[in-house]
Amino acid sequence: MCDAKRLVNVRTLPPAPQPDADAPGGQPLSASLRQGRRGFVHTVAAGATVAGLGAWPQAQAQVDVGKASSLRKLVPAAELEQAAAQQYQQMMAEARQQNALAPDNHPQLRALRATASKLIPFALPWNDRAKNWRWEVNLIASKQINAFCMPGGKIAFYTGILNDLKLSNDEAAMIMGHEMAHALREHARERLAKTQATSMGLSIGARLLGLGDLGDLAANLGTQLLALRFSREDETEADLVGLELAARGAYDPQAGVTLWQKMGKASGDSGGPGLNFLSTHPSGPDRIEALQANVPKVMDLYQQARNKTARGG
């Protein structure tokens, strides 16, 4: 979660930018952009609906994260996804007005969209709703170390997380897979259901039969989506599901470990700009150990994907 009180130094993107050619300047990001939580399509096929993807059943998943919480059903998924899409488009419009939204030919954005095209085909087994999502991936010029994926597949990266951490393609894929996993496992929907049920004093049992106020709230959740903090269990799930998504997309699972080692070093450095990703994704030995324990489980998937790529499949 981003610090709403901190003004972000936006890097203005020139018409035909190079990966590290962004010059400091421009205006501070508006509040909604500064609060951008996790954020990644060139809409895959220009925003086309992704259908018929992911033939393998979730039962064949190599990582074990259990069943998704049924509590999320208290918040209507369609309305939440619509609210996320509206908030995302507003953020992208504001970034465009500030000349901070990367053009389609930006090298880093092209790389991110290429990664998304390799991971999205494996999303469906984790969430049947993904077949109708209009995935989008965009890049915002900012020193923030941040990235997110909103419900419905709305993804954004900030240049800071790519440049300051000097991420390899494999490491960037691990972040993308992690953020996609939050959306696929509907962690935001679950968090909002728990928050609203508690704050409004609602009876969960009664609301399962009639959503009432919770249903009405879904259309006005844009700002809440940007401020959510996921639980440790949510983060673990996203790490493992993201690890498997990336491995199936032919990205080296070991990059999950090196990524979080870099994150740990960045969180220990004083004076680092815009460590927003780390405020909601704390690095630590437990996180790295869990990833190390699960890397062997997905190595065969990675090797199979690499072999298929080498054969031109």
C-alpha positions in Angstrom: 0.0 0.0 0.0 1.3 3.4 -0.9 1.8 6.3 1.5 -0.9 8.8 0.5 1.1 11.6 2.2 4.3 11.0 0.1 4.6 12.9 -3.1 6.0 10.6 -5.8 8.7 11.8 -8.2 7.2 11.0 -11.6 9.5 10.2 -14.5 8.1 11.7 -17.7 8.1 9.2 -20.6 9.4 10.5 -24.0 7.5 9.5 -27.1 10.0 6.8 -28.1 11.7 5.9 -24.7 14.5 3.5 -24.0 14.4 1.2 -20.9 16.4 3.5 -18.7 16.0 6.8 -20.5 13.3 8.3 -18.3 14.3 11.7 -17.1 13.1 13.0 -13.7 10.4 15.7 -13.9 6.7 16.2 -14.4 4.1 16.7 -11.7 3.6 14.6 -8.5 1.1 11.8 -9.0 -2.4 12.5 -7.9 -3.7 10.8 -4.7 -5.3 7.8 -6.5 -2.0 7.1 -8.3 0.0 7.6 -5.2 -2.2 5.1 -3.5 -1.9 2.6 -6.3 -1.6 -0.7 -4.4 -0.4 -3.5 -6.4 -0.3 -3.0 -9.5 -0.1 -5.1 -14.4 -2.3 -5.9 -20.6 -1.7 -4.3 -23.3 -5.0 -5.8 -23.1 -4.1 -9.2 -24.4 -5.2 -9.0 -28.0 -6.2 -5.4 -27.3 -8.5 -6.2 -24.3 -10.0 -9.3 -25.9 -11.8 -11.8 -23.6 -9.5 -14.7 -22.7 -11.4 -17.9 -23.2 -10.6 -21.6 -23.7 -7.3 -21.4 -21.7 -5.8 -23.7 -19.2 -6.8 -27.2 -19.9 -5.3 -28.7 -16.8 -7.5 -29.1 -13.7 -6.5 -27.3 -10.5 -6.3 -30.7 -8.9 -3.1 -31.1 -10.8 -1.5 -28.0 -9.2 1.9 -28.8 -7.9 1.6 -26.3 -5.0 -0.9 -26.8 -2.2 -2.8 -23.7 -1.1 -6.2 -25.3 -0.2 -9.6 -24.1 -1.2 -10.5 -20.4 -1.6 -12.5 -18.9 1.2 -16.3 -19.1 0.8 -16.6 -15.8 2.7 -15.7 -13.9 -0.5 -19.2 -14.7 -1.8 -20.5 -12.0 0.4 -19.2 -9.5 -2.1 -20.6 -9.9 -5.7 -17.6 -10.7 -8.0 -19.0 -9.0 -11.1 -19.6 -5.7 -9.3 -16.2 -5.8 -7.6 -14.5 -6.4 -11.0 -16.5 -3.6 -12.5 -15.4 -1.2 -9.7 -11.8 -2.3 -10.2 -12.0 -1.7 -13.9 -13.4 1.8 -13.4 -10.7 2.7 -10.8 -8.0 1.2 -13.1 -9.1 3.3 -16.1 -9.1 6.4 -14.0 -5.6 5.7 -12.8 -4.4 5.1 -16.3 -6.1 8.3 -17.5 -4.4 10.3 -14.8 -1.0 8.8 -15.6 -1.6 9.6 -19.3 -2.4 13.2 -18.5 0.9 13.5 -16.6 2.8 11.9 -19.5 3.7 9.0 -17.1 1.9 6.2 -18.9 4.2 4.2 -21.1 3.4 4.1 -24.8 2.8 0.7 -26.5 6.3 0.7 -28.0 8.1 1.2 -24.6 10.6 -1.7 -24.3 9.8 -2.5 -20.7 6.1 -2.5 -21.3 6.5 -4.8 -24.3 8.4 -7.2 -22.1 5.8 -7.1 -19.4 3.0 -7.8 -21.9 5.0 -10.7 -23.4 5.3 -12.1 -19.9 1.5 -11.7 -19.3 0.8 -13.5 -22.6 2.8 -16.5 -21.3 1.1 -16.6 -17.8 -2.5 -15.8 -18.6 -3.2 -19.1 -20.4 -2.6 -20.9 -17.0 -5.0 -18.6 -15.0 -8.3 -20.3 -15.7 -7.8 -23.5 -13.6 -7.4 -21.2 -10.5 -10.6 -19.2 -11.2 -13.3 -20.0 -13.7 -14.2 -16.3 -13.9 -10.9 -15.6 -15.5 -12.2 -16.8 -18.9 -14.2 -13.6 -19.1 -11.6 -11.2 -17.7 -10.4 -8.4 -20.0 -6.8 -8.5 -18.9 -4.7 -5.3 -19.2 -1.0 -4.6 -18.5 0.3 -1.1 -18.2 3.5 0.6 -17.1 3.6 3.9 -15.1 6.8 6.0 -14.9 7.4 6.5 -11.2 10.2 5.8 -8.7 7.7 3.8 -6.6 8.8 0.2 -6.1 5.3 -1.1 -6.7 3.1 -3.3 -8.8 -0.5 -4.6 -8.6 -3.2 -6.7 -10.2 -6.8 -5.6 -9.5 -9.8 -8.0 -9.5 -10.6 -8.8 -13.1 -7.0 -8.9 -14.3 -6.1 -5.2 -14.3 -2.3 -5.1 -14.0 0.2 -2.2 -13.6 3.9 -2.0 -12.9 5.8 1.1 -11.8 9.2 1.7 -13.5 10.8 2.0 -10.0 10.3 -1.7 -9.3 11.9 -2.7 -12.5 14.8 -0.2 -12.5 15.7 0.2 -8.9 15.7 -3.6 -8.2 17.3 -4.3 -11.6 14.8 -7.2 -12.1 15.5 -9.9 -14.6 12.7 -11.1 -16.9 12.3 -14.2 -14.6 12.0 -12.0 -11.5 9.5 -9.7 -13.1 7.5 -12.7 -14.0 7.5 -13.8 -10.4 6.0 -10.5 -9.4 3.4 -10.7 -12.1 2.5 -14.2 -11.2 2.2 -13.2 -7.5 -0.1 -10.3 -8.3 -2.2 -12.3 -10.7 -2.6 -14.9 -8.0 -4.1 -12.3 -5.6 -6.7 -11.6 -8.2 -7.3 -15.3 -9.1 -7.7 -16.3 -5.5 -9.9 -13.3 -5.0 -8.1 -12.1 -1.9 -9.4 -8.5 -2.3 -13.0 -9.9 -2.4 -12.4 -11.9 0.7 -10.7 -9.0 2.6 -13.6 -6.6 1.7 -16.2 -9.2 2.8 -14.5 -9.6 6.2 -14.0 -5.9 6.6 -17.6 -4.9 5.7 -19.1 -7.8 7.7 -17.2 -6.7 10.8 -17.6 -2.9 10.5 -21.3 -3.0 9.6 -22.1 -5.7 12.2 -23.7 -7.9 9.7 -24.8 -11.5 10.2 -22.9 -13.5 7.7 -25.5 -16.3 7.8 -28.3 -14.0 6.9 -26.4 -12.2 4.2 -25.6 -15.4 2.4 -29.3 -15.4 1.5 -29.5 -11.7 0.6 -26.5 -9.6 0.0 -28.3 -6.4 0.8 -25.9 -3.6 1.8 -22.8 -5.6 0.9 -24.1 -6.0 -2.6 -24.7 -2.2 -2.9 -21.2 -1.5 -1.6 -19.4 -3.3 -4.4 -20.1 -0.5 -6.8 -18.2 2.0 -4.6 -15.1 0.0 -3.6 -12.5 1.6 -5.9 -10.7 3.5 -3.2 -10.8 0.6 -0.8 -9.2 -1.6 -3.4 -6.1 0.6 -3.3 -5.7 0.5 0.4 -6.2 -3.2 1.2 -3.6 -5.1 3.2 -3.6 -8.8 2.6 -3.0 -11.4 5.3 0.1 -13.4 5.7 -1.9 -16.4 4.5 -2.9 -14.5 1.4 0.7 -13.5 0.7 1.8 -17.1 1.0 -0.9 -18.3 -1.3 0.0 -15.7 -3.9 3.7 -16.6 -3.6 3.0 -20.2 -4.3 0.3 -19.8 -7.0 2.5 -17.2 -8.7 5.5 -19.5 -8.6 3.5 -22.2 -10.4 2.1 -19.8 -13.0 5.6 -18.5 -13.8 7.0 -22.0 -14.0 4.3 -23.1 -16.4 5.1 -20.0 -18.4 8.8 -21.1 -18.7 10.2 -18.7 -16.1 12.9 -20.0 -13.8 11.3 -20.8 -10.3 14.7 -20.0 -8.7 14.0 -16.4 -9.6 11.3 -16.4 -6.8 14.1 -16.8 -4.3 16.4 -14.2 -5.8 13.6 -11.7 -6.1 12.8 -11.8 -2.4 16.4 -11.7 -1.6 16.6 -8.4 -3.5 13.4 -7.2 -1.8 15.0 -7.9 1.6 18.1 -6.0 0.7 16.0 -3.0 -0.6 14.0 -3.0 2.6 17.2 -2.8 4.6 18.7 0.0 2.6 18.0 3.5 4.1 16.7 6.3 1.9 15.2 4.0 -0.8 12.5 5.8 -2.7 8.9 4.7 -2.7 9.1 1.3 -1.1 5.4 0.8 -1.4 5.5 -2.8 -2.5 7.5 -3.8 0.5 5.1 -2.1 2.9 2.5 -4.6 1.9 4.8 -7.5 0.9 7.3 -7.7 3.8 10.4 -9.8 2.9 11.9 -12.2 5.4 13.6 -15.5 5.9 10.2 -17.4 6.4 9.0 -16.2 3.0 12.2 -17.1 1.2 12.3 -20.5 3.0 8.7 -21.3 1.9 9.6 -20.5 -1.7 12.8 -22.5 -1.6 10.8 -25.5 -0.3 8.3 -25.2 -3.2 10.8 -24.6 -6.0 11.5 -28.3 -6.5 7.7 -29.0 -6.8 7.5 -26.9 -10.0 10.9 -27.5 -11.6 9.4 -30.2 -13.8 6.8 -27.8 -15.1 9.5 -25.3 -15.8 11.6 -27.8 -17.7 8.6 -29.0 -19.7 7.7 -25.4 -20.6 11.3 -24.6 -21.6 11.4 -27.8 -23.8 8.2 -26.8 -25.4 9.4 -23.3 -26.1 12.7 -24.7 -27.6 10.6 -26.9 -29.9 8.6 -23.9 -31.0 5.5 -25.0 -29.2 
